[in-house]
Amino acid sequence: MRTPRTGGRKLISVAAASAALITAATASVAVAQEPATERATVPAAQAEAAPGTPAERLIVGYKSGAEEARSNKAAAADAEAKGKEAGEDVDFRRRLGTGAALVDLGDRPGTAQVADVVAEFKADPQVAYVVPDRLNRPQADPNDTEYAKQWDLFESTAGMNVPGAWPTSTGSGVTVAVIDTGYVAHSDLAANIVGGYDFIADTAVSVDGDGRDSNPADPGDWYNAGDCGSGIPASGSSWHGTHVAGTIAAVTNNNKGVAGIAYGAKISPLRVLGKCGGYDSDIIDAITWASGGSVSGVPANSNVAKVINMSLGGDGACSSATQSAITAAVNRGTTVVVAAGNDNDNVANHSPGNCNNVISVAATNRSGAKASYSNYGSLVDISAPGGQTSTGTANGILSTLNSGTKTPSSESYAYYQGTSMATPHIAGLVALVKSANASLTPAQIETAIKNNARALPGSCSGGCGAGLADAARTVQAVSGSGGSTGGTTFSNTTAVAVPDNGSAIESSIAVSGRSGNAPSALQVGVDITHTYRGDLVIDLVAPDGSTYRLKSASSSDSADNVNTTYTVNASSETANGTWKLRVQDTAAQDTGTLNSWKLTF
């Protein structure tokens, strides 16, 4: 049992001194500490303009009796003095209408640097308050009349957190090919429809009186009992492709209907499914053409898609022919998103959900559990809302449709369920991601979606992939404002003892092969064994010597060990170079070991 501590703790500040270190896999070097004036720790939120974004300006309110409250010259001198104390350039910019001073922090300061300046102002008894000049964004919900029914986009339990992504990306500049039944005219989609193609060669399937042509209009896929096989009952037209397209890119903020996930994107409808379904041969050509490949007898595609949605499937293994088309599309830079299937079976038994190089999507219900019909298994990559109307119609996925039972009639909206409905949620997310960061490859996009998913809110037996996709977190990750892009990881696994109440130790990692600056969401994974972690102060040291406080000492934190990942806005730092983790035990009686640490870019 630990001996009770007596008296207060004297916390020793970590000085900015540096020592020569060797390469990433080497032991660390102790750094001598110098006494420093102790400043109160400033939470990151008090140094940020938005989560993960350091403030570039501060608003300083002086007490009424202070000279700085009346004189711009005095306020300017005070800003300069505070900056000098913090080691930063701080300049008075102007007086606000309230009398507060707006001060500028120079060129792209890091959160730790802003915090140092904030601490200087807070320590001044003549300062009434100091707050970051925060960045605000529009937060209003879309004005689409049916938006409130789209639980799949925004509900906290099992929605996909789509509205949080919209301030960063709406999918602008990205075309999504919907390989499906084609498109039936709908005013809530029309503005986002670009040229597609009808790939159905067999007139018995196409039912539009001709074979392949440039008109992907959906004439209806209804059939009579027995038309599609013995014992198969009659069915009305599904308008399936139009429902899928609406989920991806219905026109939004038009005071009408539903909101699309990537409402800034365009939809290229490719018709491959008609009466009783569609053939692999037509689907293969559609995949090829959509991604910019050449198909004999078909004009070149002027609307090459960076995303393909295939809410379709059949039984059996992924054929070599289908796999070849998918692989070629991905190699051209197109991400292929497919439905896992609706058989409540292992997706390994169903194509194209079991193909390689695709994002295979399972469906969840409104409680966040696997929908009863959804396929599952180790080949599922991610889950998304697919709805379950057996628990109530409104628990399905609402999207654009047509009221015609056989041939087109008036436009409408309807709730559907299925992995067919889950898949366009991910295709829409891919469009948001690609728009936010056009340089990402299909593999990088898939990794980002998986790494930023949240745990499935409900149950899933058999495997539902990485969890429930989170649109906001994924888009923030790829745009450099939070989350994890799943990039390259550099690590140091050489254990280093942390001396009790002693000098700081440092462990180094040599980063190379990166271009430009580090991300604003640099992930710093730390594994430290320690019997009283409140003793520990942990800093990340950038190649240029800049320090980022990861953890401060706390006399009330008596738990063991530090095994966590910190997120650091390191966007002002060059990525390549030697990064260091600095650890110091600032109080007596407990010891520990830095087991390992890592950086994920």
C-alpha positions, 0 to 999 in steps of 0.5 A: 500500500502506498504511504500517505502523502504529507503536505502539498506537492511542489510541481516542477515546470518542464523547461524548454531546454533540449538535448541531443537525441539519437534516432527513433529506436534509441533510448532517451536522454534526461533533460535537466530542468530549470525552475520556472514561473508557474502559470495556471494550466489553460484548457484547450477550449480556451485557446481554440477558435473551434475544436482542433483549431488554435485561435489566431486572435484573443478578445481581452476585457480589462477592468474599468480602472485599468489604463488599458481599458481606456488607452489603445496605446496602453493596450498595445504595450500590454499585448506586446509585453504579454507576448514577450513573456510567453515567447510569442508575437502579440499585437493589439489590433483594434478596440471592440464596441464593448471596449474590449481589446482584440489582439493578434497572435501572429502567423498560425500559432499552435494551441500550446502557444495560444494557451501560454499567451492566455495564461499571461493575460489571466495572471494579470489582475487588471484583466477581467477576461480573456477569450479566444476569437471563436469561429462560428458557422451556420448551424440551421437545419435544412429547410426541406419539408420532410427533413425531420423524418430523416432520422438516419441523418441526424438522430443521436442514437443511430443516425450517421451524424451527417449535418456535422459534416456539411459545414466542411463538405457537401460533395461539390465537384464529385459525381456518383454513379448509381448503377441501378434501375435508372432514374424517374423524373423527380423535381427534388433530384433533377438539378443534381442529375447529369448524363448517364446510360442505359446498359440493358442490352436484353429488351425482355429485361429493359421493357423500354422497347430498345437495347442500350442507349443514352437514356437511363430513364426508368420505365418501371420494373413491375412484373406479373406472378410467375414472370420471374420464376415459378412461385414468385408473386407479382410486384409493382415497380420499385423506382429503386434507383431513384430512391437510392439517388435521393439518399445520396444527393437530393436537392437540399435547402429548397423548401421541399422534400428530403435532404441528400447526404452529399447534396452538392454532388451530381448523380449519373444514373446507369440503368442495369436492372429491369424486369426481374433484375439484371445481368452481370455482363451489363453491370460489368460494362456499367462499372467500367464506363462509370469509372472512365473505362472504354466499352465497345459501342458506347460513347466515352463518358463525359461524367466520370464518377469517383464513386459507384453505388451498387445497391444490388446483389446475387448469390454465390462467389464474386466472379472473376469477371465482376472482380476484374471490373471492380479492380480496374475501376478502383485502379482508376481512382473510383471508390466502389460501394456495394450492399452486403445483401438482405438474406440475414446470411454471411455476406461471403455467400453473396456477390458483389458484397463479397468482392475485393476492393469494395466497401461492403455495407451492412444495414442498421435499424433505428436503435443502431442494431443490425437490421434483422434482414441484413447480411453480416460477416468478416467481409462487411466493412461498415454499417449504415442506417438501412431502416426496419419498417416492421417496427413502424413505417417511419423507422424506414429510410425516407427518400424520393420515389414515384407513385406509379404502380407500373409506369411513371406517375406523379413524383412522391416520397416513401420509406424503404428498408434494406442494405440497398438503403444503407449503401447510398449513405456510405456512397454519399459519405464517400462523396463528402470525403472526396470533395473535402480531400480530392487527393485521397485514394479509394483505399485511403477513403475506406480506411478513413471511414472505418477509423472514424466509425463509432461503436454500433449502438445496438447488437450485431452477431456475426460481424458488422464491420468497423461500426456505424459510420460517422460522417462528421468525424470522417470529413473532419479527419480528411479535411485536417480538422479532427478524427483519424485519417488512418495514415502512416504510423511511426513508433518507438518501442524502446522502454525508458525508465521515468525517474521518481521526482527527477529530470525529464526523459525524452524518447525520439521518433524520426519521421521521414517520407512525409510531405508538407506539414503535420496534420491538425489532428496528429495522433500521439499514442502514449503507453506509460506504466506508473503507480500514480499518474498524477505525478506526470507531465507529458509534452510532445516536442516538434522537430523545431523545438516547439512543445505541445502539452499533452498532460499536466500534473494533478495531485488528485489523479491517483490512478495508475498508468497512462495508456491513451491517444492524444490529438494535437494540432500540429499543422504549423509544424513540418512533418519530417524530422525528429519528434520527441516525447518528454515525460517528467515525474514531478513528485516523490514516492512513485516510479514508472516506465515509458513503454512505447509511443507512436505518431499517426499522420 
